[in-house]
């Protein structure tokens, strides 16, 4: 399957963001740095939710290193990472776990809803641009209290990693981003 241009743009952006130390490669340390930043973004979240998210970052990184480190150097190059788009079934379980954990982190009350402030805090901690974050949240169709469903966000994260998808809410994250 040939990925859409939008899917390629999404993967390039997420690689750049997950390269937390900026050395051009994804390594276990990048996922630890990202995890610490994102977990700290919603201090009111419970310890179990925070640990779930931290564990999902670890699994995400471990899955990448296991599945995508083609040359065995202990790090993922941009080219190796792009293979996620080309072969998503290798990565679906890690994406599912990450999607559920990140969306749950935005719901510290446990009512199944994510308010804009928590959503924005988490997305800024990941490194997305504020203007793109607002456009994404709006694309999810918030209710009158400016909240979206946890499931809506988790599904949006899953869509973000699908190579055949274009015209999805997650495409707002790449609007106006050079790279």
N, C-alpha and C positions, 0 to 999 in steps of 0.2 A: 504494500500500500504506500502510495506517495503521500507524504504529509502536505497539508495545506500550508500556504505561506504564513497564515495566522498562527498555525501550530508551531512552525519553525521559529517565528518571532517570539512566541510565548516561551519556548524552551530556551532560546538564547537569553532572554531576560532572566528567567529563573536561575540559569547557570551563573550569570553575573551576580545575582543577589546572594546565592548560596555560597559563592566564593568569598566567604566572610573576611578572610585575610588578604584578599586581592592579589594572590600570587598567580592567578590564571589556571588553577587546578582546584578540584574539589577533593578534600581530604577529611579524615575523621574529625580533625580539629575544627574545620569549618562548621560542621554540624553541631559540635559542642558549643561554639561561639554563638551560632544562630539560635540554638535552643535556649541558652542563657538569656539572650536578648528578648526572645519572644515570650518565654515564661515570665519574665519580669514585667512585661507590658500590661498585664492584668493582675495586679497584686491581690485583688479580692477573690480570685479563683481559688478553689480548694486545693489542698495539697495533692489529693488523688488525681485531680484534673491536670495539675501542673506536671506530675510525674508521668501521666499518660502521654502528654505532649512531648516531654523530654525523651521518653522511650520511643515515641514515633519518629523523632528526629534521629535517634540512634539507629533504628531499624532502616530508615530511609538511607542514611549514610552507609550502613553495612550492606544493604541490598545493592546500592550503586557499586560499591567496591567489589562485591562478589560477582555481580552480573555484568558490569560494564567495564571493569578495568582490564581491557583486552591485552595490554602488554605487561600486566602484573607488577607495575611500579608502585602500587599502593596509593595511587591518586587517579582522579578522573579528569581527562582532558575535555575540552569543549567538543571535540569530535566524538569521543567515547560517550559523552552525555547525550549528544544528539540522537544516539541509537535508541534512547527511550521513546522518542517520537516514532521511530521506524518500527519498533517492536514492543508496544506497550504491554502485551500480556506478560512479559518478563518482570514488569514493575507494578502491575495492578494491585497486588496485595499491600505493598508498601504505600502506594498512593491512597488506597482506601483507609488504611490505618491513620495516615497523616491527615487526610481530609476530616475524618471523624474527630480526631483529637484536637485539631486546630479550631474547628467549628465549636466544639464543646468548650474550649478555653474562652471563647467569646460569650459564653452563657454562664456567668458566675452564679446567677440566681437559680439555675437549673430548671427554667420554665420553658425551654425549647426555643427561646428567642435570643437573638443577638442585637443589642442596641448599637447604634452608630458609634458612640465613643469607644466601646471595646473593640469593635471591628477596625476602626481607624488606628487605634493603638497597636493592635496586633500586626496590621499590614505595614505600618510605619516601622515597627520593629524588624520585620522581614526586609524592608528596604524599598518598598514600592513608593512611588511619588504620590503625594497627598491629592493632587487634582485627579489622578487616575483612580485612586482609592474611592473618592467620592462618587465618581462616575460609575464605578463597579457596584457600589452599595445601592445607588439609585437604580441600576439595571436589574438588581435582584427584587425590586418592587417592594420597598419597605411599607409597613402598615402605617396607620395614622399616628402611632406612637414612635415612629422612626426606628422600627425593628424589623429584622428579617428572621426567617426560620433557620434553626441550626441545620436542618436537613437541606434547605435551599443552598446554604453556603457550602456544605459538604459536597453536594452534587455539582456545584459550580467549580469546586477544586478538582473534582474528578474530570469534568469536562475540559478543564485547562490542559490536561495531559493527553487528551485524545487527538491523534494525528489527523483524523478525518473531520474534525470540528472546525467550523469557521462561523463568524457571526454570533459568537457566544458572549455572554457577559464578561468573561475573563479577557476578551480581546481589548476591553477598556484599559487594562493594565499596560498594554504595549503602545497605546496611542501617544504619539509624540515622543516616544523614547527612542533615542538613537543607540545603535550598538551593533 
